[in-house]
Amino acid sequence: MSRETAAPSVAWLGRGECHDCVLLGGKASNLCHLAAEHRVPPGFCLTADAFDHASVNGLVADKDAAPLSLPSELFGELARAYLGLGERCGVDAPSVAVRSSALDEDGAGASFAGQHETYLNVVGAAAVAEAVARCWASVRSSRALEYRRRQGFPLDGVRIAVLVQQLIPADVSSVVFSANPVTGSQDEVMINASWGLGESIVGGTVTPDTYVVRKVDMAVVSRQIADKRQMTVMVPGGTREVDVPRFLRAQPTLRDDQAVEMARLGVALEGKMGHPVDMECAVHAGQLYLLQCRPITTLAGFR
């Protein structure tokens, strides 16, 4: 397939082509559906077509090799998109998150959470291109292949898109479940929250605060404030795990009104998507940002 007749290599969140899971995978397509109505950081995707083009030309490494560089024409498209993202963000070289979005990811049967690579605080077109190539290579990592085997997904013909999105310097990050995954109750929203970027929660390096909000009246019915010892922060060239300052460790990360705002968002997205959802959020300067939204795949009856 020629580049003249190929599907787009770059698709922007919030535009029509971004709704196509065949181009962008579940993660990016879900965000695109939500970007018009919710505060989703701006971003774009290198589509599955771009991955195919690089693969055909031998420019996607296997699981045991270092990833190679992007084709020159594709790098040019990425560089122009990154420049456009900078214009939207009001800076010349925006800090971005570069996340894999496999075409069978974030579906109702399996989330693929943590199986493919994510790179945070990436700055500059060349660094973004390298992160994209490494996300491509992660499709063939032993971890991702074993996950696919366990879930019964095919090992061959895997296609992947890569989401490049403005990185929000979170004061607080949260993972919100629109149904309680501990008790199985669909009448409650459960929120895990901690200081800094969300990688500490997702990676399990911190015990987060836990809030439970009752859906019928949006009352906070439970708060468990943890001793939060670690947090992920932005540093030049990426991120780092650091100690939480002592005066913050036992402090609640969320006020009740913030927990309720997250719960309302979770309920709204559950209604929009037609099933309980697991979403990642960030709070910066008092504003709530939606970073990811996917089905809860561990809840009984929703596999």
C-alpha positions in Angstrom: 0.0 0.0 0.0 1.5 3.3 -1.0 1.8 6.2 1.4 -0.6 8.2 -1.0 -3.4 5.6 -0.4 -2.6 4.6 3.1 -4.6 5.6 6.2 -3.4 8.6 8.1 -0.1 8.3 10.0 -1.1 11.0 12.5 -4.6 11.5 14.0 -5.5 14.2 16.5 -7.6 13.6 19.6 -11.1 15.0 19.1 -11.2 14.7 15.3 -13.3 12.2 13.4 -10.6 9.8 12.3 -9.5 9.4 15.9 -12.7 7.5 16.7 -11.5 4.5 14.6 -10.2 1.7 16.9 -8.8 0.0 13.8 -6.4 3.0 13.5 -5.8 3.9 17.1 -6.5 1.1 19.5 -8.8 1.2 22.4 -6.9 3.6 24.7 -6.6 6.5 22.2 -10.1 5.9 20.6 -11.7 6.0 24.0 -10.1 9.3 24.8 -11.0 10.7 21.5 -14.7 10.0 22.1 -14.4 11.8 25.4 -12.2 14.7 24.5 -15.0 16.9 23.1 -16.9 16.9 26.4 -14.3 16.5 29.1 -11.0 18.0 30.1 -8.6 15.7 28.2 -5.1 16.9 27.6 -4.4 17.6 23.9 -2.5 15.1 21.9 -2.2 13.1 18.7 -1.5 9.5 17.7 0.9 7.7 15.5 -1.6 5.3 14.0 -1.4 1.6 13.3 -0.8 2.4 9.7 2.5 4.2 10.7 3.5 1.0 12.7 2.7 -1.1 9.6 4.8 1.1 7.4 7.8 0.9 9.7 7.3 -2.9 10.1 7.3 -3.5 6.3 10.5 -1.5 6.0 12.2 -3.4 8.8 12.2 -0.5 11.2 10.5 -2.1 14.1 12.9 -4.0 16.3 12.1 -7.4 17.8 11.9 -8.0 21.5 15.6 -8.7 21.9 17.0 -5.7 20.0 17.1 -2.0 20.5 14.4 -0.2 18.6 15.4 1.5 15.4 14.7 5.0 14.2 11.5 6.1 12.4 11.4 6.4 8.6 12.4 9.9 7.6 9.0 10.8 6.1 7.2 9.6 9.2 9.6 11.5 11.5 8.8 14.6 9.5 5.0 14.0 10.1 5.7 13.4 13.8 7.9 16.5 14.1 5.1 18.7 12.5 2.5 17.2 14.8 4.7 17.8 17.8 5.2 21.4 16.7 1.4 21.8 16.4 0.9 20.3 19.9 3.4 22.9 21.2 1.2 25.6 19.6 -1.8 24.2 21.4 0.0 24.1 24.7 1.5 27.5 24.3 5.2 26.3 24.5 7.8 25.5 21.9 8.7 22.1 23.2 5.9 20.6 25.3 6.5 17.8 27.9 4.5 14.8 26.7 3.5 11.3 27.7 4.1 8.7 25.1 1.9 5.6 25.6 1.2 2.5 23.6 -2.3 1.8 22.4 -2.6 -1.7 20.9 -5.6 -2.4 18.7 -7.0 -5.0 21.0 -6.2 -3.1 24.2 -8.6 -1.6 26.7 -11.5 -3.8 25.6 -14.1 -5.5 27.7 -12.1 -8.7 27.9 -8.6 -7.5 28.8 -7.1 -4.1 29.5 -3.4 -4.8 28.7 -2.7 -2.4 31.5 1.1 -2.2 32.1 2.0 -4.7 29.3 3.3 -2.1 26.8 5.6 0.8 27.4 4.9 4.3 28.6 7.4 7.1 28.7 6.7 10.3 30.7 8.2 13.8 30.5 9.5 13.4 27.0 10.6 16.7 25.4 11.7 17.3 21.8 10.7 15.7 18.5 13.8 13.4 18.4 13.1 12.1 21.9 9.5 11.6 21.1 10.4 9.6 18.0 12.7 7.4 20.1 9.9 6.8 22.6 7.5 5.9 19.8 10.0 3.3 18.5 10.4 1.8 21.9 6.6 1.6 22.3 6.5 -0.3 19.0 9.2 -2.7 20.2 7.3 -3.4 23.5 4.7 -5.2 21.4 7.2 -8.1 21.2 8.5 -8.0 24.7 8.3 -11.3 26.7 5.9 -9.6 29.1 3.4 -8.6 26.5 3.7 -11.9 24.6 3.1 -13.9 27.8 0.0 -11.7 28.6 -1.4 -12.3 25.1 -0.9 -16.1 25.6 -2.7 -16.1 28.9 -5.6 -14.1 27.5 -5.9 -16.2 24.3 -4.9 -13.4 21.9 -3.0 -14.2 18.8 0.8 -13.6 18.9 1.2 -12.8 15.3 -0.1 -9.8 13.4 -0.2 -7.5 16.4 -0.7 -3.8 15.5 -0.2 -0.9 17.7 -0.7 2.9 17.7 1.1 5.3 20.0 -0.5 8.2 21.8 1.5 11.4 22.3 -0.2 13.7 24.8 0.6 16.8 26.9 1.9 15.6 30.3 -0.1 17.2 33.1 2.3 17.9 36.1 -0.1 16.4 38.6 -0.3 17.6 42.1 -2.5 14.6 42.8 -3.2 11.6 40.7 -6.1 9.1 41.0 -7.5 5.9 39.7 -11.3 5.9 39.8 -13.5 2.8 39.5 -17.2 3.5 38.8 -18.0 0.2 40.5 -16.3 -1.0 43.7 -13.8 -3.7 42.5 -13.2 -4.8 46.1 -16.8 -5.6 47.1 -18.3 -5.9 43.6 -20.9 -3.2 44.4 -22.1 -1.2 41.5 -23.7 1.3 43.8 -20.3 2.8 44.8 -17.4 4.6 43.2 -14.0 3.8 44.6 -11.1 6.2 44.3 -7.4 5.6 44.9 -5.3 8.8 45.1 -1.8 9.8 45.9 0.6 12.7 45.4 2.5 13.4 42.2 2.2 11.5 38.9 0.0 8.4 38.7 2.9 5.9 38.0 3.3 5.4 41.7 -0.3 4.1 42.0 -0.2 2.1 38.8 3.2 0.6 39.6 2.2 -0.2 43.2 5.1 1.7 44.8 2.8 3.6 47.1 -0.2 2.8 49.3 -2.7 5.4 48.1 -5.6 7.0 49.9 -8.9 5.2 49.3 -12.3 7.0 49.1 -15.7 5.4 48.6 -18.5 7.5 47.2 -22.2 6.3 47.3 -23.8 6.9 43.9 -27.3 7.5 44.9 -26.5 10.7 46.8 -22.8 11.3 46.1 -21.9 11.0 49.8 -18.3 10.1 50.7 -19.0 7.1 52.9 -15.5 5.9 53.6 -12.0 7.5 53.7 -8.8 5.5 54.3 -5.8 8.0 54.5 -2.6 6.1 53.9 1.0 6.8 54.9 2.1 7.8 51.4 5.9 7.4 51.4 6.7 7.5 47.7 5.7 9.8 44.8 6.6 10.1 41.1 7.8 13.5 40.0 9.1 15.0 36.8 12.8 15.5 36.5 14.9 16.5 33.4 14.7 13.7 30.9 11.9 11.8 32.5 10.5 11.0 36.0 11.8 9.7 39.3 10.5 8.1 42.5 11.2 10.3 45.5 10.2 10.3 49.2 7.1 12.2 50.0 7.8 15.1 52.4 7.0 14.0 55.9 4.4 16.7 56.5 2.4 15.4 53.4 2.6 11.6 54.1 -0.5 11.4 56.3 -2.4 14.3 54.8 -5.5 13.5 52.7 -4.8 14.0 49.0 -8.4 14.9 48.2 -11.1 17.1 49.7 -14.5 15.6 49.8 -15.7 17.9 47.0 -12.8 16.7 44.8 -13.7 13.0 45.5 -17.3 13.8 44.6 -16.2 15.5 41.3 -14.2 12.4 40.3 -17.2 10.1 41.3 -19.6 12.2 39.2 -17.2 11.9 36.2 -16.9 8.2 36.7 -20.7 7.8 36.8 -21.1 10.0 33.7 -18.5 7.9 31.7 -20.0 4.7 32.9 -23.3 5.9 31.4 -21.7 7.0 28.2 -19.7 3.8 27.6 -22.4 1.4 28.8 -20.3 -0.5 31.4 -18.4 0.2 34.6 -15.1 2.0 33.9 -11.6 2.4 35.3 -10.2 5.9 34.7 -7.0 7.7 35.5 -7.2 11.4 36.4 -4.8 14.1 37.4 -5.4 17.3 39.5 -3.2 20.3 38.7 -3.8 23.8 40.0 -7.3 22.8 41.1 -8.3 21.4 37.7 -9.4 17.8 37.1 -8.0 16.2 33.9 -9.1 12.9 32.4 -6.1 10.8 31.3 -7.5 7.3 30.5 -10.8 5.5 30.5 -11.3 1.8 30.0 -13.7 -1.0 31.1 -13.2 -2.7 34.4 -12.2 -6.1 33.3 -12.0 -7.7 36.8 -15.6 -7.1 37.8 -17.8 -10.2 37.9 -20.2 -10.2 34.9 -18.2 -7.7 32.9 -15.6 -9.9 31.3 
